[in-house]
Amino acid sequence: MTTHTRSLGSTGPQVSALGLGCMGMSALYGEADRAESIATIHAALDAGVTLLDTGDFYAMGHNEMLIGEALRTAPAGLREKALTSVKFGALRDPDGGWNAYDGRPAAVQNFAAYSLQRLGVDHIDVYRIARVDPDVPIEETVGAIAELVEKGHVRHIGLSEASAANIRRAAATAPIADLQIEYAIITRDIEREILPTTRELGIGITAYGVLSRGLISGHFTRDRQFGAGDFRAFSPRFQGDNLRHNLDLVEALRKIADEKGVTVAQIAIAWVLSRGAQHNNDIVPLVGARTRERLAESLGALDVTLDAADLAAIEEAVPADAAAGTRYPAAQMSHLGTEH
């Protein structure tokens, strides 16, 4: 199976219609199987998925090393097609805690040097700060990445969770390929200001959280127990009455999926794809599959066509702002470019 390709913004590379978000293979969602993770990356590449997304702070470099191992052990033809998307800037501590974000030019150079080594590549295809550093003008951070582009260490500049104002300032500094930001049926904040801004400027969207961390995958149950280190144990949308309300929304989606003979996850991914279909396919969903089974299900979304009646039914079942709870705990909300 191969995926269709699309341009990652007017200045970005050609990528697969779906990307693979690898974070869950190392951190924040409980234990993961290393061998299965590598096999899943190989299966994704074999299926035509080219975009592999990571962050240098995912399990303090573990995720980059995992991808590096997967690339080294992949057939040469697949390895050459892989494109790496890397986030940097989050400061961690030995206990796994989260501190500030560092967007100083010297820090950008430092982060990139370590990422290139851990990934085992001679360049990073899309490089972006994970959250805009409030103490460093975005022009300085983007300018430092632009220097890496000039030297051949980075191919394209991206942004992550930036506000509309910061997107404009960044784009005035250097060409921006895409913005990585959360976008899903139950997370639609970007439609207010950010999506109109990126489309005006010719910047693509790499959408993460398309299944809302498994919440709208169709596989999450009310009695699910979280393992050690699972982010969802603290996420507002997974707590108490919020969870019950949100899973009721999932059941409404399941009725639509059942009528089409597809899964809830496939409906959710196909919905995100549909949002870019009328705009030069400017949205590339990242699927966070940690196993080959879940990857195969996600890839099946490429064969799902949502017509006007389907989209209207989804809108009625899950209107914008229908979800209960914010997408991050309160302490993390101030770093986001959107309200929720």
C-alpha positions in Angstrom: 0.0 0.0 0.0 1.3 3.5 -0.8 0.0 6.8 0.4 -0.7 9.8 -1.7 1.8 12.7 -1.5 1.2 16.3 -0.9 3.3 19.5 -0.4 4.1 20.5 3.2 3.2 24.2 2.6 4.4 26.3 -0.4 8.0 26.1 0.7 8.1 22.6 2.2 8.9 19.1 0.9 6.6 16.5 -0.7 5.4 14.2 2.0 3.0 11.3 2.4 -0.7 12.1 3.1 -0.2 10.7 6.6 2.9 11.1 8.9 3.9 8.9 11.8 4.2 10.5 15.2 6.7 8.4 17.1 6.5 10.0 20.6 4.4 7.3 22.1 7.0 4.7 21.3 9.2 6.3 24.0 7.3 8.4 26.4 4.1 9.7 27.9 1.7 6.8 27.1 3.0 4.0 29.2 5.3 1.1 28.3 6.1 0.5 24.7 7.7 -2.5 23.0 11.0 -1.5 21.3 11.0 -4.2 18.7 7.4 -3.6 17.8 8.1 0.1 17.6 10.9 -0.4 15.1 8.8 -2.9 13.2 6.0 -0.3 13.0 8.3 2.3 11.6 9.5 -0.1 9.0 5.9 -1.0 8.1 5.0 2.6 7.8 8.0 3.3 5.5 7.1 0.2 3.5 3.5 1.5 3.1 4.7 4.8 1.7 4.6 6.9 4.8 7.6 9.2 4.5 7.3 11.7 7.4 8.6 10.6 10.8 8.0 13.0 13.6 9.9 13.2 16.9 11.2 15.6 19.5 14.7 15.7 21.1 13.1 15.8 24.5 10.9 12.7 24.1 12.3 10.5 26.8 15.4 12.6 26.8 16.7 11.6 23.4 15.4 8.0 23.5 12.9 8.6 20.7 15.5 10.0 18.3 17.8 7.1 19.0 14.9 4.7 18.3 14.2 6.3 15.0 17.9 6.3 14.2 18.0 2.5 14.8 14.9 2.0 12.7 16.5 4.0 9.8 19.8 2.1 10.1 18.0 -1.2 9.9 15.5 -0.3 7.2 16.1 -1.3 3.5 18.2 1.4 1.8 15.4 2.3 -0.6 13.0 3.0 2.3 15.6 4.8 4.4 16.3 7.2 1.6 12.6 8.2 1.3 12.3 8.9 5.1 11.9 12.6 6.1 12.6 13.6 9.7 10.6 16.3 11.5 12.1 17.3 14.8 11.0 19.5 17.7 13.5 21.1 20.1 13.6 23.5 23.0 11.9 21.8 25.9 14.1 21.6 28.9 13.8 18.5 31.1 15.3 17.3 34.3 16.7 13.9 35.4 13.4 13.0 37.1 11.4 13.5 33.9 10.1 16.9 34.9 9.4 19.8 32.4 11.0 23.2 32.9 11.1 26.1 30.4 11.7 26.4 26.6 14.9 27.6 25.2 14.9 29.4 21.8 18.2 31.2 22.1 20.3 31.0 18.9 23.2 29.2 20.6 20.7 26.7 22.1 19.2 26.0 18.7 22.7 25.2 17.3 23.3 22.9 20.3 20.0 21.1 20.1 20.5 20.4 16.4 24.0 19.0 16.9 22.8 16.4 19.3 19.7 15.5 17.2 21.8 14.9 14.1 24.0 12.6 16.1 21.2 10.6 17.7 19.2 10.3 14.5 22.3 9.3 12.6 21.5 11.6 9.7 23.4 14.4 8.0 20.4 16.7 7.9 17.0 17.2 9.5 14.2 17.8 7.0 11.9 20.0 9.2 13.2 21.6 12.3 11.0 23.5 14.8 10.9 24.8 18.4 8.3 22.9 20.3 6.8 26.0 21.9 7.8 29.6 21.3 10.2 30.8 24.0 8.5 33.8 25.6 11.9 35.3 26.5 13.4 35.2 23.0 11.9 36.9 20.0 10.7 34.3 17.5 12.7 36.2 14.8 15.9 35.2 16.6 14.9 31.5 17.0 13.8 31.2 13.4 16.9 33.1 12.2 19.1 30.5 14.0 17.3 27.7 12.1 17.7 29.6 8.9 21.5 29.6 9.5 21.3 25.8 9.9 19.4 25.7 6.5 22.2 27.7 4.9 24.8 25.3 6.2 22.8 22.2 5.0 22.1 20.8 8.4 18.3 21.5 8.1 16.2 21.5 4.9 13.0 23.4 6.1 11.9 25.5 9.0 8.7 24.6 10.9 6.8 26.0 13.8 4.8 24.3 16.6 1.9 25.5 18.6 2.6 29.2 17.6 0.0 31.9 17.8 -1.2 33.7 14.6 0.9 36.7 15.5 4.1 34.6 16.0 3.4 32.8 12.7 3.4 36.1 10.9 6.6 37.3 12.6 8.3 34.0 11.8 7.2 34.0 8.2 8.5 37.6 7.8 12.0 36.3 8.9 12.4 33.2 6.8 10.3 30.8 4.7 8.2 28.6 7.0 7.2 25.1 5.7 4.5 24.2 8.2 3.0 24.6 11.6 2.6 21.5 13.8 -0.4 21.9 16.0 -3.2 19.8 17.6 -6.2 19.4 15.3 -9.0 16.9 15.7 -12.8 16.6 15.6 -12.9 17.6 19.3 -10.0 20.1 19.0 -10.8 22.8 16.5 -9.4 25.9 18.0 -7.1 26.6 15.1 -10.1 27.2 12.8 -10.6 30.7 14.4 -7.4 32.5 13.6 -4.5 30.1 13.0 -5.7 28.1 10.0 -6.8 31.3 8.1 -3.3 32.7 8.8 -1.4 29.7 7.6 -3.5 29.5 4.5 -3.0 33.2 3.7 0.8 32.7 4.1 1.0 29.3 2.2 2.1 27.4 5.3 1.1 23.8 5.7 -0.4 22.2 8.8 1.0 19.0 10.4 -1.8 17.9 12.7 -1.0 16.0 15.8 -3.5 14.5 18.3 -5.9 13.6 15.5 -7.2 10.8 17.8 -6.9 13.0 20.8 -4.3 10.7 22.5 -6.5 7.7 21.9 -9.6 9.3 23.4 -11.5 9.2 20.0 -9.8 6.1 18.7 -12.8 4.0 19.5 -10.6 1.7 21.6 -10.5 3.7 24.8 -12.8 2.4 27.6 -14.1 4.1 30.8 -12.3 1.7 33.1 -8.9 2.1 31.4 -6.1 2.1 34.0 -3.0 4.3 33.2 0.5 3.0 33.6 3.4 4.9 35.2 4.3 8.0 33.3 1.1 8.1 31.2 0.3 11.7 30.4 -3.4 10.9 30.2 -3.6 10.2 34.0 -3.3 14.0 34.4 -5.0 15.2 31.2 -8.3 17.0 31.9 -10.2 15.3 29.1 -9.5 11.9 30.7 -10.8 12.8 34.1 -14.2 11.9 35.8 -17.2 13.5 34.2 -15.1 14.9 31.4 -14.1 11.4 30.3 -17.7 10.2 30.5 -18.9 13.1 28.4 -16.2 12.7 25.8 -16.7 9.0 25.5 -20.4 9.7 24.8 -19.2 11.8 21.9 -17.1 8.8 20.7 -20.2 6.6 20.7 -22.0 9.2 18.6 -19.1 8.9 16.1 -19.2 5.1 16.3 -22.8 5.1 14.9 -21.6 7.0 11.8 -18.5 4.8 11.4 -20.6 1.6 11.7 -23.0 2.9 9.0 -20.0 3.4 6.7 -18.4 0.1 7.6 -15.2 1.7 9.0 -13.7 2.3 12.4 -14.0 5.3 14.7 -10.3 6.0 14.3 -10.6 5.9 10.5 -13.5 8.4 10.6 -11.5 10.7 12.9 -8.4 10.6 10.6 -10.5 11.0 7.4 -12.2 14.0 8.9 -8.9 15.8 9.5 -7.8 14.9 5.9 -11.1 16.3 4.6 -10.4 19.7 6.2 -7.4 20.2 3.9 -8.9 18.6 0.8 -10.4 21.9 -0.5 -7.2 23.8 0.3 -4.5 22.1 -1.8 -4.4 19.2 0.7 -2.6 21.5 3.2 -3.1 19.3 6.3 -1.0 16.2 7.0 -2.3 14.2 10.0 0.3 12.5 12.2 -0.9 9.1 13.4 0.6 8.0 16.7 0.4 4.3 16.0 2.7 2.2 18.3 2.0 -1.1 16.7 1.6 -2.5 13.2 -2.0 -3.3 13.9 -2.9 0.3 14.8 -0.8 1.5 11.9 -2.8 -0.6 9.4 -6.1 0.7 10.9 -4.9 4.3 10.5 -3.7 3.8 6.9 -7.2 2.5 6.1 -8.5 6.1 6.6 -6.9 7.0 3.3 -9.6 4.8 1.6 -12.5 6.5 3.5 -14.4 9.2 1.6 -16.6 11.6 3.6 -19.3 13.2 1.5 -21.3 16.3 2.5 -23.9 14.1 4.3 -21.2 12.4 6.3 -19.5 15.7 7.3 -22.9 17.1 8.3 -23.6 14.0 10.5 -20.2 14.3 12.2 -20.8 18.0 12.8 -24.2 17.2 14.4 -22.8 14.4 16.5 -19.7 16.3 17.7 -20.0 20.1 17.2 -17.0 22.4 17.6 -16.2 22.9 21.3 -18.2 19.8 22.3 -15.4 18.3 24.2 -15.2 18.6 28.0 -11.9 19.7 29.5 -8.8 21.4 28.1 -6.3 19.4 26.1 -3.4 20.0 28.6 -3.3 20.6 32.3 -3.6 24.3 33.4 0.2 24.7 34.0 1.0 23.9 30.3 -1.8 26.0 28.7 0.2 29.3 28.8 2.7 27.9 26.3 0.1 27.2 23.6 -0.8 29.4 20.6 -4.5 28.5 20.9 -7.0 28.8 23.7 -7.4 25.1 24.4 
